[in-house]
Amino acid sequence: MNPENYLYLSALLFTIGAAGVLLRRNAIVVFMCVELMLNASNLSFVTFARMHGSYDGQVIAFFTMVVAAAEVVVGLAIIMTIFRSRRSASVDDADLLKR
C-alpha cells in the first residue's frame, strides 16, 4: 500500500475524533474520541517514520501510548467519581469538581 493512504486514514480518524470531542456531551464518548485522536496521531507518526526510514516516529508513538495509558487511568477515575455522585456522565456535570 501507498504510505499516503495511511496518512489519509489518520486524517480521517483525527477528524472523526475532533468532531466527537466538539459535538458530544457524554464524558465517556468524549474520552473515547480523544483516544481516537491519539491513535490517529500515532498512525501518522509511524507512517512518517516508515517513509523516512528512521525509528524516531515509532519512539514518539510509543511514548504517546504511555501518556494515553496514564490518561485512561486518571480520566476514568474522574468520570467514575462524577458518575457516582450525579448518576450522569454528562460533561456539564464537571462543575462538581469546583466544590
Secondary structure as GFF3:
##gff-version 3
##sequence-region A 1 99
A	DSSP	alpha_helix	3	23	.	.	.	ID=ss1
A	DSSP	alpha_helix	27	52	.	.	.	ID=ss2
A	DSSP	alpha_helix	56	86	.	.	.	ID=ss3
A	DSSP	three_ten_helix	91	98	.	.	.	ID=ss4
###
